[in-house]
Amino acid sequence: MRSFTHLHRRSLAWTTAGLGAMAVAGALAMTMGLTAASATSAAARTASSFSFKLVPSPNIAACLPKAGGNATITPGTLNDTMKVSIHGMPANAGFDLFVIQQPLAPFGVSWYQTDVQASQYGTGSATVRGVFDVETFSVSPGGTTTFAPTHQYHLGLWFNDPTVPFNLGCEPGATSPIVTPFNGEQHAGIQVVNTSEFPVSAGPLSKVHR
């Protein structure tokens, strides 16, 4: 006949094992709940993304008939992620992306974002983080120049090398390459694509909200 002490120990072991199983089950349920919540949150962020096209600038369709691009802005809690892709470009050409006040000349207040390098197939992409939404603006209270808070809701992409569009015949009537300030050395070519399918005062960035 087993002693009371032996039975008591077995009972305690069973109880401890049961509590351990319950703890594991609870932890699994919590993990699954957190995973589901994370997935829901990620889906919500994806659902709020805004995509739009980049269209050829003046004279570009004649020399680069397939030039174009796409952009997708995904809002985050503190800032946004913007992915830009281009196609139909000259092989291995370099470009410079700006957030700009107006899609076409004279462009207004402009903010240099990133380089974009085309592959041998004329395609390329870049991803940048920053504020690319309805709150995007610049201001200069004083200093070398002064201007009030000014929103920039458009995108523009420029040839990094002024000779590339000139040699392609994208500058009809020009006797030498047109030089613009739209790269890090302020010695870029002309604009190749932009967001002029949107109104000047309501560019695509104005459609994005966090």
N, C-alpha and C positions, 0 to 999 in steps of 0.2 A: 504494500500500500504506500503510494507516494506521499511524501510529507507535505504539510501545508506550505512550508517555505518554498519547496520546489514548484508547487502550483502557483504560488504568488509571483515567483520570479518569471515563470512562463507568461503569466498574465501581463506582467509589466513589459516583457519583451514584445508581446503582441500589440499592446497599447502603443508602445514607442514606434513600432514598425508602421502601425496605422497612421499615427500622427505624421511620420516622415513621408508616407505616401501622399497624405493630404497636402503637406507643404509643397512637395514636388508638383502635384497637380495644380495647386494654386499658383505656383511660380510659372508653370507652363501657360496657364490661362492668362496670367498677367502679361507674359511675353507676347503671346498671340494677340492680345488686345492692343499692346503698344505697336506691334508690327502692323496690325490692321489700321491703327490710327495714323501711323507714318505713311502707309500706302494711300490712305484717303487724303492726307495733307499733300502728298506729292501729286496726286491726281488733280487736286484742286488748283495747285500751282500751274500744272500743265494746262488745265482748262482755261486759265486766265491769260495764257500767252497770246500775244498778238503778232500776226505775220503779215507782211506786205511786200510788194515788189519794188525793185529799183529799175527805173526806165532810162533809156538812152538820153543823153544830153543833146543839145542842138548839134547837128552835123555828124553825130556819131553813128546813127543808123546807116548813113550812106557809106561810111568807111568800114564799119564793123556791124554788119546787118544782124548778127545774132547776139550782140552785147546786151547783157541784162544782169539782174541779180535778185536776191531774196534776202529778207531779214526777218528774224523772229526775236521778240523781246519777251522775256519771262520775268515778271516782277518777283522780288524777294522781300523779306521782312525789312531789311535795311537798305538794300540797293537792288539793282536789276542786272540780268544777264542778257546780252545781245549777241546773237550769232548772225553774221553776214556772209553770204556766199555769192560768188560771181561766176559768170559763164560767158562764152563767146568772146573772150579777150585774146589779145596777141599772146602767143606762147612765151612763157617765162618773164612776162612784163611785171613790173612792180607798181603798186597803187597806194594811195593814202586816203584813209577814211576820216571824214569830219562830220560832227554834228553842227548843223548850220541853221541860221535864222530863216533864210529864204532858199528855196531849192535851186533857183537860177540866179544869174548875175543881177545885182552885185553881191548876193549871198548874205550880207549882213554879218552879225556877230558869229564867229566860227570857232569850233573847238576841236583840235586834233585828237583823234581817238587811237588809231592803230594803223600799221602797215598791213597790206593784203598782197600776197604774192601769188601770181598765176602760175599754174603748172605748164608742162609742155602741151597740155590739152586745152589751155586757155581757161581753166577753172581754178578757183581758190576760195578760201574761207578764213575767217578769223572770229574769235569769241572774245568779248570784252565785258568787264563788269563796271558798273557806275550807276548814275541816276539817268535813266533813259525813259522818262515818263512825263506826265503832265506837270511835274515839278521842276523839270530841267530848265535852268536859267543861268545867266551870268550877270554880274553887276560890277561896276567900277565907281565907288564913291569919290574917288579922286586919284591923284598921281599923274602919270603921263597922259592919261585920258580919263574922261568921266562920262559915264552913261548910267541911266536908271536900270533897275532890274529888267532884263530882256530875255524872254523865253526863246529857246531853240528847239524846234520840233521836227526838223528835217534832217536828212542825211545826204551827203554828197561824196563821191569817190573821184579822185584825181589821178592822172598819170604821174608817176614819180619822175619820169624822165621826159623832159619837153620834146626831145627829138623823136620819140616813138609815135605820137599822133601826127606829128608833122610829116614823117616819112610814110605814114599810112594814108596820107591825103585827107586827114580829118580837119584840116584848117584851110579850106579853099580861099585862094587869094593871098594867103600869107607868104611872104618871101623868106621868112626865117621862123624857127619855132617860137610859139607863144609861150611866154614864161609867166607863171602865177606863183603866189606865195604859199601854196597848199602842200607843203611837206616840211620836214624838220629843218631843212636848209633854206627854206623860203625860195626854192628854185624848182618848182614843179611844172608839169604840163597842164593841159586843159582838163576840165571835168569830163568824166566818161559816163557816169550814171548818177541818178538823183531820185528824189521822191516827189517830183512835180505833178504826179497824178493826184496828189492831195492839195487842198487850198493852201495858199501862202501862210495864212494865220491859223491853220488847223492841220499841221503836218502829222504824220503817223505817231510820233511820240506823245502827242496830246491825247491819243486814244488809250494810252496805257495808264492804269491806276494801281496803286498798291494799297 
